[in-house]
């Protein structure tokens, strides 16, 4: 799962139940389960499981909010009114105050990573004000070092599709098996990384047409470090959206 709202099981259970109730209201107002399933691309059985109280992925939240014509922050967190309309559904909830504001860079195409060691130095971006409470409570992201980028290619299908926008946390952290944005010889890629053995990292695609390969662990470094590396890890993918920035 991409999001983690609270470590307390009872609080998490209550939040999921409340979200399920909002979804029931939205689905009913939008014409029922079958219509919303068709509009959102969420399988009918999966939608029914969400309505029954199963935890929703962020990508499902975005798709369902758009299909039901309700604001994402209302469906996710109960903020505002469900009758606001769909004007802002395709974007991340904006900050409501200066204290809640976080400026996040968005790269519409492959960023020019070669011009800088870290994303703050990349060129060709726009900045958007994003709600920090949305990032923390829905995505479980507490870092200020995040950016959006629109991806290209089909190597990560069906997990990620060409044209999707991903949110990347580029704060240096302990390595976990996950999907990362990486650079190899200056070429940016989105790949799934895992430990093949104590000496190698496996770089794989979710699309079986693409063969995995390995990079020796001592040739892997985080973006911005001084070490000589064949592969640099820029950041971990923490959210997937279909946005029209």
DOVO-477946 format. One record per residue: x, y, z of N, C-alpha, C, O in turn. Coordinates in steps of 0.02 Angstrom, whole numbers, plus 50000, padded with zeros to 5 digits. Layout:
<nodes>
XYZXYZXYZXYZ...
</nodes>
This chain:
<nodes>
500424994050000500005000050000500445006250000500985006350029500205011249967500595017449963500455022250019500845026850030499925021350055499785026250106499715022950175499515017150181499895026750226499865024550295499635030450336500005035350342499035030050365498755035850396498925036350470499045041850495498935030550506499065030750577499285023850598499045018850570499735023350646499975016950669499505013650718499565007750731499015017350746498535014650792497995010850753497645013950713497935004250764497455000350724496735002750731496355002650682496545004850791495845007050801495705013550764495175014350733496175018150766496085024450730496075023150655495665026050619496535018950632496555017250560495895014050538495635015650485495635009550579495005006250563494435011250558494015010950512494425016050605493895021150604493945025450541493435026950510494565027550523494655031750464494435028150401494125031150357494595021650396494405017850337493645017150333493355017650279493315015950391492585015350392492255021950372491765021850335492525027550396492235034050378492315035350304491865038050272492885033550276492995034450205492525030050164492275032150112492405023950188491955019450155491245022350153490895021750103491035025550208490365028650210490315034350160489795035250128490845038350155490835043850105490805041050035490465043749991491165035650023491155032549957490455029949941490225030749884490125026949989489445024449978488985030149956488585029449910489055035849991488645041649973488795044049902488345045449863489445044449886489655046949821489425042249765489185044549713489495035749775489305030849724488555031049712488325030849655488175031549766487445031949759487235038049719486815037649674487535043849736487365050049702487595050049629487315053649588488105045949613488385045749545488035040649501488205039949442487535037149528487155032549486487235025249501486955021049465487605023549554487645016549573488305013249558488735015949523488385007249586489015003549583489255002149512489835003349495488794999749470489004997749403489235003749362489735003349327488875009249367489065015149328489745017849351490165019649311489835018149417490465020849443491045016149426491595018449412490925009649428491445004849409491655005949337492255006049322491175006949292491335008049221491705014649211492175014949172491485019849246491795026449238492505026549264492955029549234492615023249320493265023749354493775018649330494375019649339493535013149300493995007849282494155003249340494564998649333493825004349397493914999949455493464993949446492864994749437493734987849448493304981949440492714981949489492774984349545492144979249466491534979349505491634976149574491414978849624491964970449575492084966949639492534970949685492424971049746493034974249657493484978349697493124984349726493224986149785492704987449686492304993149711491864990849769491814994349819491534985149762491114982649816491514981349879491274982349935492134979049870492564977949929492734984549963492754984950025492864989749924492984996349953492374998849990492425001750044491784997749961491164999849993491044996050058490734998650105491304989950061491214985850121491734987450175491694984850230492214991650158492694993750209493414991850197493834992450242493584989450136494284987950122494664994250110494404999050081495294994450132495715000450124495845001750050495964997150011495805008150031495885010149961496595012649947496885016249987496845010749890497475013649866497355020749843496795022749827497895024649842497845031649821497595032149749497175036449734497845027949705497635028249635496885026849629496555029849586496625022349671495905020949670495505026949696494975028549669495755030149748495435036149775495365041449721494835044449714495895042649684495895047749632495385045949578494985050149557495395039649555494935037549502494215037849525493775039849486494075035849586493395035749611493125042749623492545044149610493555047149648493345054149658493155057249591492655060849586493555055949540493415058649474492765055749445492365059349417492675049149453492085045749426491445048049461490915048249430491495049549525490905051649564490805059149564490305061649591491275062849533491215070149529491205073349598490805077849612491665071049641491735074049708492465075949718492905073049687492605080749762493295082749775493695077149808493435073549852494315076349788494735071049815494845071849890494835066849926494955078049913495085078849984494465077350027494535075450085493865078249998493265076150035493225068650040493105065950094493325065149984493285057849985493825054850029493705050150067494435057550025494995054850063494965056450137495105052250179494785062750153494845065050222494215068050252494205069650311493695068850211493085071750237493095079250242492685082250276493575082450208493635089750211493185092950158493145090550101492855098350177492445102050130491785098450117491535094750160491505099650059490845097050041490885092549980491285093749935490485087149979490475082849920490145086049860490185083349805489835091749870489465095049816489865100449781489595104349741490515100749796490945105949767491015105049692491125109849655490955098749670491025097449598491695094749580492115093649624491805093549518492395089949494492945094449469493435092049441492885101049478493375105549448494085104349471494555105249432494175102249534494855101349561495015094049574495535092549603494585089449552494695082449568495335079849536495675075749566495515082149476496085079549441496745082149467497275080649440496725086149520497345088649549497375086849623496875085049653497975087249650498065085849721497755091549761497805097249741497445090049819497135095249859497625101049874498185099949896497395107149861497805112949873497825114549947497395112449986498335118249967498395120250037497855125250055497675129550015497605124650117497085129150140497365135150177497005140050188497995134850197498305140250234499045140150222499315135350194499385145550243500105145950234500455140350272500965137750249500195138650331500505133450372500455126550340500865122150352499935125650298499815119150267500125118650198500055113550164500465123950176500695124350108501385121150099501835122050139501445117350045502095114650024502155115449949501735112949912502675119049927502785120049856503145113849828503695112149849502825110649780503085104449751503195105549677502755107849641503795103749653503945104449582503615098949542503575093249564503385100849482503085096049436503465096349370503535101649340503705090549348504065090049284503605086549234503435080749242503415090249182502935087649134503245082349088502885077849065503875082749076504225077849035504855075749074504965077949130505255071549043505845069149078506285075049098506505078849054506415076049162506805081849184507535081349163507795075849151507845087049158508555087349139508985085949200509295090549228508995079649221509345077949283510095079049277510435080049327510355078849216511075079549207511325086449226511935087349233510885091349233511105098149249511135099449324511325104849346510955094549364510975095449436511045088849472510845083649446511315089149532511415083049571510795080849608510725075049626510345085449621509725084049657509155087549622509265092249585508525085249633507955088249597507875095749605507605098949561508105098549662508045105849669508425109549614508275115349599508925106249585509345109449535509135107749463509435110249415508635103549456508405101749389508045107649357507805112049392508005107549291507675112949255507035110349222506925104349217506615115149199506015113349162505435111249205505055106749186505355114449263504815112549307504345118349320504515124149309503745116649345503275121449374503175119649446503305113949466502945124349486502835123049557502085123549573501735127749547501865119049617501165118949638501135118649714501535115349746500645122249741500535122249813500105116349831499535115649807500365111949874500035105749892499905105649967500305108250006499345102649986499175101950056499645096950090499665091150072500005099350141500455094950178500055089750217500275084050225499455091650240499045086850278498825081150233498765075450255498685082650168498505077350121499095072550112499015066450114499685075350103500275071150093500405066650153500575060750145500315069350212500475065350272499925060450290500055054650305499295062850289498755058550314498535053350263498325047850282498565054950198498335050350147498905046150119498835040150109499475049350105500035045850074500555043350125500975039250108500525045950186501025044050235501705047050220502215044350240501705052850185502335056150166502425062250210502015066850209502965062350249503095067950294503695072050272503845077250301504035069750220504615073350195504405079350154503885079250121504805084650156504695090450112505055089450045504955093449999505455084250040505845083049979505445078349933505585072349930504965081249898504545077349852504475081249787504535087349786504335077649733504195080849669503735076449628503695070449639503375079549581502955076049534503335075449468503705079949449503225069949433503485069349364503005065049325502755059949350502875066949263502455062949218502895057949183503395059749152502705051649187503145046349161502975044749089502445046449063503445041349057503385039448987503535031948982503845029049026503315028948927503475021948914503005017048948502585018948989503095010648931502645005448955502985000148997502694994949011503605001449019503984996149053503704994349122503844988949147503314998949153503044997449219502294995849218501974995549270502014994849158501314992749154501244985749183501694981649173500694984049218500104988249228500124992749290499654996449303500664992349329500704996449390500695003849374500355007749408501075005849323501115012849302501035013149227501325009149190500635017849204500515018549132500825024949105500925029749142500985024949041501245030949010500745036649019500145035749007500995042349040500555048049053500365048849126500115054149145500465043649166500335044249238500815049249269501375050249246500585052449322501025056749361501185053149427500735050649460501815052949444502025049849507502295055049554502585060049534502205053749618502505057849671503105054149697503055048249715503675057549700504305054349719504585057649781504655063749784504755053549830505095055949890505845054949881506085049249878506215060549876506925059849862507365061149923507965062449916507075060649982507475061150043507845054550052507545049250048508495054850064508895048750073508625044750131508515047450185508515038250120508225033950171508525027050165508905025550119508355022750212508575015850208508245012450149507655013550135508615008350114508355005050055507824999950074507914995950120507265000050038506744994950043506564992749973506664996549925506294986849966506084984549900505464988349880504944987849913505514992249826504964996649805505104999049734505594997049703504665003449709504765006549644505125013249654504925017249696505655014249616506075020149623506165023649556506105020649503506315030149559506595033749502507345033349508507625035049560507675031049455508395030149456508695033349394508335035149347509345034049394509705036349335510295031649323510675030049368510355029349261510905025149240511235028449180510925029249127511855030449188512225034049135511825040149110511785041449050511525043749157511165049849141510455048849117510105053749106510245042549108509565041049083509105039649142509245035349183508555043549146508085042549199507625036649184507395035849128507495032649236507055026849229506635026249292506815028649346506065022949284505645021049341505655013349342505405010149296505935010549396506025003249399505885000749470505905004449518505744994349473505664991049538506344988249560506664984549523506554990149619507204988049645507114983049702506674983849745507534977949702507534973049756508234970349765508664971049721508354967349822509004964349836509024957349808508684952849833509424956249756509494949549727509864944949775509684939149784510394947749804510804944249853511184949649891511084955449876511614947949938511954953149977512424957649936512674962649962512524955949872513024959649833512724963249772513074967149740512094962149757511804964949696511094967449708510724964849750510914972749671510234975149669509924973249602510214974449549509334970249605508974968349545508554974149522508174977049562508594975949458508214981349428507724978149379507924975349329507074978649394506584975149353506004979649333505884984849363505654977549281505054980849256504454976549271504514970349274503874979649281503274975749293502994972849228502624967949229503174975849173502984973149107503454967349090504064968449083503204961249082503644955449071504024955749005504474951648994503864960448961504234961048898504954963448910505384962648868505064966448968505724969348982506094964849032505824963049084506704963249015507104958749056507424962449115507654968049107507434959349173507774962449230508534962049222508794958049182508884966249258509614965949259509854967549329509464969749371510494966549340510774967549407511314972949405511664973949355511384976349461511914981249471512264979649536511924978949588512924978949536513284977549599513124982849651513104988749636513024980649712512834985249766513344990749776513164996349793513984989149766514494994249777514534999349720514935004049722514114998349667514075003149612513425007049612513245010249563513065006749669512425010149677512495015549729512755014249783512245021649714512275027049762511645031249759511285031049709511525035049811510965039749811511135046049773511725047949770510645049149743510745055449707511045060549753510825061349810511545064049730511845069349769512455067249809512795071549837512595060749813513185058449849513795059049805513745059449744514375059049836514995060049799515275053649768515705053949724515035047949790515335041649767515225040749692514735042949664515705037349661515645035649591515175029649586515285024549617514635030349546514135025149544513885024149473513845028849434513715017849456513415016349391512675017849392512385019749341512365017049450511655018449457511545022749519511805021349572511155028049510510985032349566510235032049578509825032349532510065031449642509355031349661509145038549676509425041749720508655041049638508415047849648507905048049704507945052249748507425043449703506915043449755506415037949746506385034749693506025036749798505535031449798504855034049777504645039449799504505030349735503845032149712503345030849769503285025249793502995036149790502535035649847501815036949828501365036449870501685038649765500995039849744500955039849668501425041549634500365037849643500235037749571499575041249558499075039949592499575045649509498975049549495498885050249419499355049349381498275051849399498135053749330497915061049333497325062649344498395065449323498285072549333498315076349268498625074249219497985082049268497995086549210498305093249230497975098449223498905093049254499255099249273499385103349209499675108749212
</nodes>
